[in-house]
Amino acid sequence: MRMMTTFCLLLGLLAPAALAAPVRSATLDAVMVASGLEAQLRGFGDMLADSALEGMAMAQERNPGPRAAYARAREILDGALRNRDYRGPIREALRAGLSEESAVELLGYMDSELGRQITAAELAASTPEAMREMQRRTRALMLSEERVAIARRIDATLGMSELLVELQDSTMRSLVRSALAAGAERRGGGDLVEEFMATRPRRLAEASEYATASYVFTYRSIPVSGLRRYVQMLETDAAAEFYGILNPAMFDLSSAALGDAAAAIGRAIPEMQAGS
């Protein structure tokens, strides 16, 4: 009987999660707009393509191959990443995993004055011009120990540094596959991946510093008291649920896009070389 009682108690504990109502379509759309996610996803393909093309240039310098093949590889990579649907899969991941209760709680915060200020600051900081300004002002902004400490806490809560490094690793593997398809030496490509993976601890430290500087810059106009309330929101169960779905979905989507681009290059380059 004791085992049956314990089992029933466990079922009772699990029931709230199991019975949580899934997010309604209208609520999800409102969250995506209010959080700035809708706008950020519109520019995500361009950001991913720019980063991947920069990595392709590095791979070509390290592993020279036929210029025409690399040119074709860059063309495929650029088109595959810029023209992909990123919004649909992210919305579907949130629709499948986010509860209505958590979404409504988040929406209440996002619709507050502080929430709107945070979203506006994030959107303003996502432009190429803002990125250049951040590079110019980073040293001065990092002098505020209080803001730096809050920024580090935000990064620790969201796990952005880890996500950035994981995406770097995935990008490098895909780019090396693309470079091999474009005619690079197979041995050199393998060496490049090994060398790159050996730098992971250093890259993680650099990603942490970058994320910290990025948060300090992004939220520079938000009072420290407001940032403390923002961190408290990020540490709620509702935010943990939201970002626990969003971050892995963004990583999986990025990795799939890069992998598909590498596969397309792998198909196209041999055909081009055979026809030449």
C-alpha positions in Angstrom: 0.0 0.0 0.0 2.8 2.4 0.8 4.2 2.0 -2.7 0.8 2.7 -4.2 0.4 5.8 -2.0 3.8 7.1 -3.0 3.0 6.5 -6.7 -0.2 8.4 -6.4 1.6 11.3 -4.6 4.1 11.4 -7.5 1.3 11.5 -10.0 -0.2 14.4 -8.1 3.1 16.3 -8.3 3.5 15.6 -12.0 -0.1 16.4 -12.9 0.2 20.3 -13.0 3.0 20.0 -15.5 1.3 17.4 -17.5 -2.0 19.2 -17.6 -0.6 22.7 -18.3 -2.6 24.2 -21.1 -0.5 24.6 -24.3 0.1 28.2 -25.4 -2.7 29.7 -27.5 -1.7 30.9 -31.0 -2.7 34.5 -30.3 -0.7 34.5 -27.0 2.4 33.1 -28.7 2.3 35.6 -31.5 2.0 38.4 -28.9 5.0 37.0 -27.0 7.1 36.8 -30.1 6.3 40.4 -31.0 6.6 41.9 -27.5 9.9 40.1 -26.8 11.5 41.3 -30.0 11.9 37.8 -31.2 9.8 38.3 -34.3 12.0 41.2 -35.5 15.3 39.5 -34.6 14.4 36.4 -36.5 13.9 38.5 -39.7 17.6 39.4 -39.6 18.9 36.0 -38.3 19.6 34.5 -41.7 21.8 37.5 -42.7 23.7 37.3 -39.4 24.3 33.6 -39.8 25.3 33.9 -43.5 27.8 36.7 -42.7 29.4 34.7 -40.0 29.6 31.6 -42.1 31.1 33.4 -45.1 33.8 34.8 -42.8 34.5 31.3 -41.6 34.6 30.1 -45.2 37.2 32.7 -46.1 39.3 31.5 -43.1 38.9 27.9 -44.3 40.0 28.8 -47.8 43.1 30.6 -46.6 44.0 27.6 -44.4 43.2 25.0 -47.1 43.5 26.5 -50.6 41.5 24.9 -53.4 40.2 25.7 -56.8 38.9 29.3 -56.8 35.9 28.6 -58.9 34.8 25.8 -56.5 35.2 28.1 -53.5 33.2 30.8 -55.3 30.4 28.4 -56.0 30.5 27.2 -52.4 30.2 30.7 -51.1 27.3 31.3 -53.4 25.5 28.2 -52.2 26.2 28.9 -48.6 25.0 32.5 -48.8 21.8 31.6 -50.6 21.0 28.6 -48.3 21.4 30.6 -45.1 19.8 33.9 -46.1 16.7 32.4 -47.8 15.8 29.9 -45.1 12.6 30.1 -43.0 13.8 30.6 -39.4 10.5 31.9 -37.9 8.4 28.9 -38.7 10.5 26.3 -36.9 11.1 28.5 -33.9 7.4 29.3 -33.5 6.5 25.6 -33.8 9.1 24.7 -31.1 7.6 27.3 -28.8 4.0 26.3 -29.7 4.8 22.7 -28.8 6.6 23.3 -25.6 5.4 26.6 -24.0 2.5 26.7 -21.7 -0.3 29.3 -21.8 0.3 30.1 -18.2 4.0 30.9 -18.7 3.4 32.8 -21.9 0.8 35.0 -20.2 3.2 35.6 -17.3 6.0 36.6 -19.7 3.7 38.8 -21.7 2.7 40.7 -18.6 6.3 41.5 -18.0 7.0 42.3 -21.6 4.1 44.7 -21.8 5.3 46.6 -18.7 7.3 49.8 -19.0 10.6 48.0 -18.1 9.8 45.2 -20.5 9.3 47.5 -23.4 12.5 49.4 -22.5 14.5 46.1 -22.5 13.0 45.0 -25.8 13.7 48.4 -27.4 17.3 48.3 -26.2 17.8 44.8 -27.6 16.4 45.7 -31.0 18.5 48.9 -31.1 21.7 47.0 -30.3 21.1 44.4 -33.0 22.1 46.6 -36.0 25.5 46.5 -37.6 26.0 50.2 -36.6 25.3 49.3 -33.0 27.9 46.5 -33.2 30.5 48.9 -34.4 29.6 51.4 -31.6 29.9 48.6 -29.0 33.4 47.8 -30.2 34.4 51.5 -29.8 32.8 51.9 -26.3 33.4 48.5 -24.7 36.4 49.5 -22.6 34.6 52.5 -21.1 31.4 50.7 -20.5 33.1 47.8 -18.7 34.4 50.1 -16.0 31.1 49.8 -14.1 31.6 46.8 -11.8 28.0 46.8 -10.9 26.8 46.6 -14.5 29.4 44.0 -15.4 28.3 41.8 -12.5 24.7 42.0 -13.6 25.7 41.3 -17.2 27.6 38.2 -16.1 24.5 37.0 -14.1 22.4 37.5 -17.2 24.8 35.4 -19.3 24.9 32.7 -16.6 21.1 32.5 -16.5 20.6 32.4 -20.3 23.7 30.3 -21.1 24.5 32.5 -24.1 28.3 31.9 -23.9 27.9 28.2 -24.1 25.4 28.5 -26.9 27.8 30.7 -28.9 30.6 28.2 -28.6 28.4 25.3 -29.5 27.3 27.2 -32.6 31.0 28.0 -33.5 31.8 24.3 -33.3 28.9 23.3 -35.4 29.7 26.0 -37.9 33.4 24.9 -38.2 32.4 21.3 -38.9 30.0 22.4 -41.6 32.5 24.8 -43.2 35.2 22.1 -43.3 32.8 19.8 -45.0 32.1 22.5 -47.5 35.8 23.3 -48.0 36.5 19.6 -48.6 33.8 19.6 -51.2 35.3 22.6 -52.8 38.6 20.8 -53.3 40.6 21.4 -50.1 43.0 18.7 -48.9 41.2 16.2 -46.7 44.1 16.0 -44.3 44.3 19.8 -43.9 40.5 19.9 -43.2 40.8 17.4 -40.4 43.7 19.2 -38.9 41.7 22.4 -39.0 38.8 20.9 -37.0 41.2 19.4 -34.4 43.1 22.7 -34.0 39.8 24.6 -33.7 38.3 22.3 -31.1 41.5 22.5 -29.0 40.8 26.2 -28.7 37.4 25.6 -27.0 38.4 26.7 -23.5 39.8 29.9 -24.8 36.8 30.5 -27.0 34.5 29.9 -24.1 36.3 32.5 -22.0 36.2 34.9 -25.0 32.5 34.3 -25.5 31.8 35.0 -21.9 33.6 38.3 -22.1 31.9 39.1 -25.4 28.4 38.3 -24.0 29.2 40.4 -20.9 30.3 43.4 -22.9 27.3 42.9 -25.2 24.8 43.0 -22.3 26.5 46.0 -20.7 26.3 47.9 -24.0 22.8 46.8 -24.9 21.3 47.8 -21.5 23.5 50.9 -20.9 20.4 53.2 -20.8 18.5 51.0 -18.3 18.9 52.0 -14.7 20.7 49.4 -12.5 17.5 49.0 -10.4 15.7 48.1 -13.6 18.3 45.6 -14.6 18.1 43.9 -11.2 14.3 43.5 -11.8 15.1 42.1 -15.3 17.4 39.5 -13.8 14.7 38.5 -11.3 12.3 38.0 -14.2 14.9 35.9 -16.1 15.2 33.6 -13.1 11.5 32.9 -12.9 10.1 29.5 -13.9 8.2 31.0 -16.8 11.4 32.5 -18.3 13.3 29.3 -17.7 10.6 27.5 -19.7 10.7 30.0 -22.5 14.5 30.1 -22.9 14.8 26.4 -22.3 12.8 25.9 -25.5 14.1 28.9 -27.5 17.9 28.4 -27.1 18.1 24.7 -28.1 15.7 25.4 -30.9 17.9 28.2 -32.2 20.9 26.0 -32.0 19.3 23.0 -33.7 17.9 25.3 -36.5 21.3 26.9 -37.1 23.1 23.6 -37.1 20.5 22.2 -39.5 20.9 25.2 -41.8 24.6 24.9 -41.9 24.5 21.2 -42.4 22.1 21.5 -45.3 24.3 24.1 -46.9 27.3 21.9 -46.6 25.4 19.0 -48.1 24.3 21.2 -51.0 27.9 22.2 -51.6 29.0 18.6 -51.4 26.6 17.8 -54.2 27.2 20.8 -56.4 31.0 21.0 -56.5 31.7 17.5 -57.8 29.1 18.0 -60.5 30.7 21.3 -61.5 34.2 19.8 -61.6 32.9 16.8 -63.6 31.4 19.1 -66.2 34.5 21.3 -66.5 
